[in-house]
Amino acid sequence: MPYINLQITKGATREQKAQIVMEFTETLVKVLGKKPEHTHIVIQEMDEENWGFAGVLTDDYRKSHG
């Protein structure tokens, strides 16, 4: 039973999330031969202030890099 936990910053549309679920599932079917009905994908959306990289919070990084 494959399980994917994807964490992204908020902002993806429902349609984009549906596409992610579809394409990740298709990849596991093609590459690993997994059954779609056994594949679970969880998308967790994080506020930009709760995500950091390069030593700064994402919201601060985006403010300074337009």
Z-matrix of the N, CA and C atoms (Angstrom, degrees):
N
C 1 1.441
C 2 1.525 1 108.77
N 3 1.321 2 118.32 1 100.39
C 4 1.463 3 120.38 2 176.90
C 5 1.526 4 110.98 3 -68.87
N 6 1.316 5 113.98 4 142.40
C 7 1.456 6 121.90 5 177.34
C 8 1.523 7 107.45 6 -135.12
N 9 1.324 8 116.23 7 122.83
C 10 1.458 9 121.70 8 177.74
C 11 1.522 10 107.71 9 -116.22
N 12 1.331 11 116.40 10 130.13
C 13 1.453 12 122.17 11 175.35
C 14 1.521 13 106.77 12 -115.29
N 15 1.312 14 116.56 13 108.26
C 16 1.460 15 122.81 14 -177.78
C 17 1.522 16 108.97 15 -104.89
N 18 1.306 17 116.18 16 124.68
C 19 1.459 18 120.92 17 177.04
C 20 1.526 19 108.44 18 -111.43
N 21 1.331 20 115.11 19 126.97
C 22 1.462 21 121.42 20 179.63
C 23 1.527 22 108.51 21 -136.33
N 24 1.325 23 116.31 22 160.53
C 25 1.455 24 118.73 23 172.32
C 26 1.527 25 107.94 24 -75.59
N 27 1.319 26 115.70 25 153.70
C 28 1.464 27 121.26 26 -176.70
C 29 1.521 28 110.96 27 -60.78
N 30 1.325 29 114.23 28 149.76
C 31 1.460 30 119.01 29 174.96
C 32 1.514 31 114.43 30 136.77
N 33 1.319 32 117.96 31 -15.32
C 34 1.468 33 119.56 32 179.41
C 35 1.525 34 109.68 33 -71.77
N 36 1.311 35 116.27 34 142.19
C 37 1.465 36 120.68 35 177.48
C 38 1.530 37 109.51 36 -79.30
N 39 1.316 38 115.76 37 165.45
C 40 1.463 39 120.58 38 176.52
C 41 1.528 40 110.08 39 -59.75
N 42 1.325 41 116.53 40 -40.03
C 43 1.465 42 121.57 41 179.66
C 44 1.530 43 110.93 42 -62.91
N 45 1.324 44 117.00 43 -41.56
C 46 1.463 45 120.44 44 178.22
C 47 1.528 46 110.68 45 -64.35
N 48 1.326 47 116.38 46 -41.72
C 49 1.464 48 119.58 47 178.84
C 50 1.527 49 111.00 48 -64.56
N 51 1.319 50 116.83 49 -40.35
C 52 1.463 51 120.61 50 177.49
C 53 1.525 52 110.36 51 -61.57
N 54 1.325 53 117.14 52 -40.27
C 55 1.465 54 121.11 53 178.24
C 56 1.523 55 111.12 54 -65.21
N 57 1.328 56 116.95 55 -41.21
C 58 1.464 57 120.83 56 177.20
C 59 1.519 58 110.43 57 -59.44
N 60 1.329 59 117.02 58 -48.15
C 61 1.465 60 120.94 59 -179.38
C 62 1.524 61 110.23 60 -60.44
N 63 1.330 62 117.15 61 -44.87
C 64 1.456 63 121.54 62 -179.89
C 65 1.533 64 111.14 63 -62.37
N 66 1.335 65 117.12 64 -48.08
C 67 1.458 66 120.01 65 -175.12
C 68 1.527 67 112.63 66 -72.48
N 69 1.327 68 118.08 67 -37.25
C 70 1.465 69 119.97 68 175.66
C 71 1.522 70 110.05 69 -63.24
N 72 1.331 71 115.86 70 -42.51
C 73 1.466 72 120.20 71 178.72
C 74 1.528 73 110.32 72 -62.24
N 75 1.322 74 117.37 73 -46.47
C 76 1.468 75 121.36 74 178.74
C 77 1.526 76 111.43 75 -58.72
N 78 1.333 77 117.05 76 -38.83
C 79 1.460 78 120.73 77 179.45
C 80 1.525 79 110.90 78 -64.26
N 81 1.325 80 117.35 79 -44.06
C 82 1.465 81 120.16 80 179.28
C 83 1.526 82 111.59 81 -66.03
N 84 1.315 83 117.25 82 -33.68
C 85 1.465 84 121.20 83 175.96
C 86 1.528 85 109.75 84 -66.39
N 87 1.345 86 116.64 85 -49.20
C 88 1.473 87 121.04 86 -177.89
C 89 1.515 88 112.95 87 -66.88
N 90 1.303 89 117.30 88 -48.28
C 91 1.463 90 121.65 89 -170.93
C 92 1.526 91 112.19 90 -81.52
N 93 1.324 92 116.91 91 -42.34
C 94 1.464 93 120.17 92 -174.04
C 95 1.528 94 114.11 93 -110.68
N 96 1.335 95 116.82 94 -4.69
C 97 1.461 96 119.80 95 -179.92
C 98 1.525 97 113.45 96 70.44
N 99 1.325 98 117.26 97 25.85
C 100 1.460 99 120.97 98 -179.04
C 101 1.526 100 111.48 99 -79.32
N 102 1.304 101 116.41 100 152.93
C 103 1.462 102 121.41 101 177.96
C 104 1.528 103 109.37 102 -83.88
N 105 1.336 104 117.03 103 132.71
C 106 1.464 105 119.77 104 -179.48
C 107 1.526 106 112.71 105 -56.49
N 108 1.324 107 116.99 106 -36.94
C 109 1.462 108 119.82 107 -177.06
C 110 1.528 109 112.93 108 -71.41
N 111 1.333 110 117.14 109 -9.29
C 112 1.462 111 121.27 110 176.95
C 113 1.531 112 112.44 111 -104.64
N 114 1.317 113 116.33 112 2.08
C 115 1.461 114 121.73 113 -175.21
C 116 1.528 115 110.07 114 -98.49
N 117 1.318 116 115.90 115 127.13
C 118 1.461 117 122.07 116 -179.14
C 119 1.523 118 109.01 117 -118.31
N 120 1.325 119 115.62 118 132.69
C 121 1.461 120 121.19 119 179.63
C 122 1.527 121 107.79 120 -131.06
N 123 1.327 122 115.90 121 125.52
C 124 1.462 123 121.85 122 178.79
C 125 1.521 124 107.68 123 -115.07
N 126 1.312 125 116.07 124 127.50
C 127 1.465 126 121.23 125 176.52
C 128 1.524 127 107.50 126 -107.57
N 129 1.318 128 115.64 127 119.81
C 130 1.457 129 121.52 128 177.16
C 131 1.520 130 108.09 129 -108.62
N 132 1.314 131 115.46 130 124.65
C 133 1.456 132 119.87 131 178.60
C 134 1.524 133 109.56 132 -100.30
N 135 1.312 134 114.73 133 130.46
C 136 1.458 135 121.71 134 -177.43
C 137 1.529 136 109.37 135 -111.89
N 138 1.328 137 115.86 136 144.18
C 139 1.463 138 119.51 137 170.29
C 140 1.526 139 107.74 138 -66.92
N 141 1.316 140 116.44 139 144.37
C 142 1.467 141 120.73 140 -178.97
C 143 1.526 142 112.32 141 -59.38
N 144 1.324 143 117.36 142 -27.62
C 145 1.463 144 119.63 143 179.07
C 146 1.532 145 111.80 144 -74.97
N 147 1.326 146 117.10 145 -9.35
C 148 1.465 147 121.52 146 178.65
C 149 1.523 148 112.21 147 -104.20
N 150 1.325 149 116.79 148 13.27
C 151 1.456 150 121.91 149 -178.70
C 152 1.520 151 107.51 150 -133.56
N 153 1.291 152 117.17 151 131.97
C 154 1.456 153 119.60 152 179.38
C 155 1.510 154 111.62 153 -134.21
N 156 1.318 155 115.65 154 153.53
C 157 1.461 156 122.72 155 173.97
C 158 1.518 157 108.09 156 -159.69
N 159 1.300 158 116.33 157 159.27
C 160 1.467 159 121.55 158 -179.46
C 161 1.530 160 111.45 159 55.61
N 162 1.333 161 116.13 160 27.02
C 163 1.453 162 120.53 161 175.45
C 164 1.516 163 116.21 162 84.67
N 165 1.345 164 117.61 163 5.07
C 166 1.463 165 119.85 164 -179.69
C 167 1.528 166 109.71 165 -138.40
N 168 1.330 167 115.12 166 162.70
C 169 1.461 168 119.69 167 173.97
C 170 1.524 169 109.32 168 -72.59
N 171 1.324 170 115.73 169 148.81
C 172 1.456 171 120.61 170 -175.74
C 173 1.525 172 112.54 171 -59.22
N 174 1.329 173 117.81 172 -40.49
C 175 1.463 174 118.44 173 -179.78
C 176 1.528 175 111.40 174 -63.93
N 177 1.328 176 118.08 175 -38.03
C 178 1.464 177 120.35 176 176.06
C 179 1.520 178 111.26 177 -67.26
N 180 1.319 179 117.32 178 -40.49
C 181 1.466 180 120.97 179 179.29
C 182 1.531 181 110.37 180 -61.17
N 183 1.324 182 116.68 181 -45.34
C 184 1.475 183 120.24 182 -178.65
C 185 1.520 184 110.97 183 -65.90
N 186 1.320 185 118.08 184 -35.75
C 187 1.472 186 121.18 185 178.12
C 188 1.533 187 110.26 186 -62.51
N 189 1.315 188 116.75 187 -39.91
C 190 1.466 189 119.80 188 -176.00
C 191 1.524 190 113.76 189 -86.21
N 192 1.338 191 117.33 190 -12.50
C 193 1.464 192 120.37 191 -178.77
C 194 1.532 193 111.81 192 -119.81
N 195 1.311 194 116.59 193 19.02
C 196 1.453 195 124.44 194 174.87
C 197 1.453 196 115.24 195 51.86
